[in-house]
Amino acid sequence: MAYKYKDRYLKVGKAWQDDENFKHPYNWQSSWSADDLKKWGVTFEADVDTSYDSTFYWAKGIERKLADENVVDDDGKAVIDSITGKQRVQLGLKSIWIAKTKETTNNKLSKSDWEITRKAEKGTAIASATTTYRDKVRTACDTIEDKINACSKLADFKKLFDVPVDSDGKPTGNAPIFDYPDEV
């Protein structure tokens, strides 16, 4: 399923320019009626080939970038964020997945935060299994981030999602991007 203008696919949430050089806003899809879509020559294709992984590609054959990129318009001018007044930045896969890794780490650590708070407030001992686990989670986070940052091309990055398997094809561990210790 995709929106299309003539032979071009349009990305929802992204501004675009038609053949008459009219610049359409980023929120065109959410603010336009069916009549508006027709007026501007935008069609909807329900059976578009989506045999690509949106984790790594914007559309079939269009790779996501690993690094962050400054957003520019069709004339090469900086697109300024109306809220911050600074140039918009399209986050790359590295930034996105480092943020996801930090969020996962935070979620894993938050389950035992009460023990840390209790220790600070009441002086109650923290189970050694808890501190060991928390240290392993933080180490796993650092390792995952290092692996993400070491990727220089999309093929390297995609390998982080490969689950290791034995000779029979059975999983032997976690994909590197999800390689955290078992919870205690």
C-alpha positions as CSV (number, residue, x, y, z in Angstrom):
1,M,0.0,0.0,0.0
2,A,1.5,3.3,-1.1
3,Y,0.7,6.8,-2.3
4,K,2.0,7.6,-5.7
5,Y,2.3,10.8,-7.8
6,K,2.7,9.8,-11.5
7,D,5.6,7.3,-11.4
8,R,7.0,8.4,-8.0
9,Y,6.1,6.9,-4.6
10,L,5.5,9.5,-1.9
11,K,6.6,9.0,1.6
12,V,4.0,9.8,4.2
13,G,5.1,12.5,6.6
14,K,7.6,14.0,4.1
15,A,7.1,17.1,1.9
16,W,7.3,16.7,-1.8
17,Q,7.3,18.7,-5.0
18,D,5.1,18.1,-8.0
19,D,6.0,18.5,-11.7
20,E,4.8,22.1,-11.6
21,N,7.3,22.9,-8.8
22,F,4.6,23.3,-6.2
23,K,5.9,22.2,-2.9
24,H,3.4,20.2,-0.8
25,P,3.8,20.1,3.0
26,Y,4.9,17.2,5.1
27,N,1.4,16.6,6.5
28,W,-0.3,16.3,3.0
29,Q,-1.6,12.8,3.7
30,S,-3.1,13.5,7.0
31,S,-4.7,16.8,6.1
32,W,-6.0,16.0,2.5
33,S,-9.4,14.7,1.6
34,A,-9.9,12.1,-1.1
35,D,-10.8,15.0,-3.4
36,D,-7.5,16.8,-2.6
37,L,-5.6,13.7,-3.4
38,K,-7.4,13.5,-6.8
39,K,-6.9,17.2,-7.5
40,W,-3.1,16.9,-7.0
41,G,-2.9,13.6,-9.0
42,V,-2.0,11.4,-6.0
43,T,-3.2,7.8,-6.2
44,F,-3.2,5.0,-3.7
45,E,-1.9,1.6,-4.7
46,A,-3.1,-1.2,-2.5
47,D,-1.0,-4.0,-4.0
48,V,2.5,-2.4,-4.1
49,D,5.4,-4.9,-3.7
50,T,6.5,-4.5,-0.1
51,S,9.0,-7.4,-0.1
52,Y,11.6,-5.3,1.7
53,D,12.4,-4.9,5.3
54,S,11.4,-1.4,6.5
55,T,14.0,-1.7,9.2
56,F,16.7,-1.3,6.6
57,Y,14.9,0.3,3.6
58,W,12.6,3.3,3.0
59,A,11.1,1.5,0.0
60,K,12.1,-1.4,-2.2
61,G,15.7,-0.7,-3.3
62,I,16.0,2.5,-1.3
63,E,18.3,2.0,1.7
64,R,18.1,3.8,4.9
65,K,21.3,5.7,5.8
66,L,23.5,4.6,8.7
67,A,24.6,8.1,9.6
68,D,22.4,11.1,10.5
69,E,21.8,13.6,7.6
70,N,20.8,17.3,7.6
71,V,17.5,17.7,5.8
72,V,17.5,20.0,2.8
73,D,14.8,20.9,0.3
74,D,14.8,20.3,-3.4
75,D,16.9,23.4,-3.9
76,G,19.5,22.2,-1.4
77,K,18.5,24.7,1.3
78,A,18.4,23.7,4.9
79,V,14.9,22.7,6.2
80,I,14.5,24.5,9.5
81,D,12.4,23.0,12.3
82,S,9.7,25.5,13.3
83,I,9.9,24.6,16.9
84,T,13.7,24.6,17.5
85,G,14.7,27.0,14.8
86,K,17.5,24.6,13.9
87,Q,18.1,22.5,10.7
88,R,16.1,19.3,10.8
89,V,18.1,16.1,11.0
90,Q,17.0,12.8,9.5
91,L,18.3,10.2,12.0
92,G,20.3,7.4,10.6
93,L,20.0,3.7,11.6
94,K,22.9,4.0,14.0
95,S,21.3,6.8,16.0
96,I,17.9,5.1,15.9
97,W,19.2,1.8,17.1
98,I,21.5,3.2,19.8
99,A,18.5,5.0,21.2
100,K,16.5,1.8,21.1
101,T,19.4,0.0,22.8
102,K,19.5,2.6,25.6
103,E,15.7,2.3,26.0
104,T,15.9,-1.5,26.2
105,T,18.7,-1.2,28.7
106,N,16.7,1.3,30.8
107,N,13.7,-1.0,30.7
108,K,15.8,-4.0,31.9
109,L,17.4,-2.0,34.7
110,S,14.1,-0.4,35.8
111,K,12.8,-3.7,37.0
112,S,15.3,-3.7,39.9
113,D,15.5,0.0,40.5
114,W,13.4,-0.4,43.6
115,E,16.2,-2.4,45.2
116,I,18.6,0.5,44.5
117,T,16.2,3.0,45.9
118,R,15.6,0.9,49.0
119,K,19.3,0.6,49.6
120,A,19.7,4.4,49.3
121,E,16.7,5.2,51.6
122,K,16.9,2.4,54.1
123,G,20.4,0.9,53.8
124,T,19.0,-2.5,52.9
125,A,21.5,-4.8,51.1
126,I,21.1,-5.4,47.4
127,A,21.2,-9.0,46.3
128,S,24.5,-9.8,44.6
129,A,22.6,-11.4,41.7
130,T,20.9,-8.1,41.1
131,T,24.1,-6.1,41.0
132,T,25.8,-8.7,38.8
133,Y,22.8,-8.7,36.5
134,R,22.7,-4.9,36.3
135,D,26.5,-4.8,35.5
136,K,26.0,-7.3,32.7
137,V,23.1,-5.4,31.3
138,R,25.2,-2.2,31.2
139,T,28.1,-4.1,29.6
140,A,25.8,-5.6,27.0
141,C,24.5,-2.1,26.2
142,D,28.1,-0.8,25.7
143,T,29.0,-3.9,23.5
144,I,25.9,-3.5,21.3
145,E,26.5,0.2,20.9
146,D,30.2,-0.5,19.9
147,K,29.0,-3.0,17.3
148,I,26.5,-0.6,15.9
149,N,29.1,2.2,15.7
150,A,31.6,-0.2,14.0
151,C,29.3,-0.7,11.0
152,S,30.4,1.1,7.9
153,K,27.8,-0.2,5.5
154,L,24.3,-1.5,5.6
155,A,25.3,-5.1,5.0
156,D,27.4,-4.9,8.2
157,F,24.5,-3.4,10.1
158,K,22.0,-6.1,8.9
159,K,24.3,-8.8,10.2
160,L,23.6,-7.5,13.8
161,F,20.1,-8.9,13.4
162,D,21.3,-12.4,12.4
163,V,20.6,-15.0,15.1
164,P,23.5,-17.4,15.4
165,V,22.6,-21.0,14.6
166,D,24.3,-24.4,14.9
167,S,24.8,-26.9,12.0
168,D,21.2,-28.0,12.3
169,G,19.9,-24.5,12.0
170,K,18.9,-24.2,15.7
171,P,19.5,-20.9,17.4
172,T,22.5,-20.8,19.7
173,G,22.1,-17.4,21.1
174,N,20.7,-13.9,20.5
175,A,21.2,-11.7,17.5
176,P,24.1,-9.3,18.4
177,I,21.7,-6.3,18.5
178,F,19.6,-8.0,21.1
179,D,22.3,-9.8,23.1
180,Y,21.4,-9.1,26.7
181,P,21.9,-11.4,29.7
182,D,18.9,-13.5,30.9
183,E,16.9,-11.7,33.6
184,V,17.3,-12.7,37.2
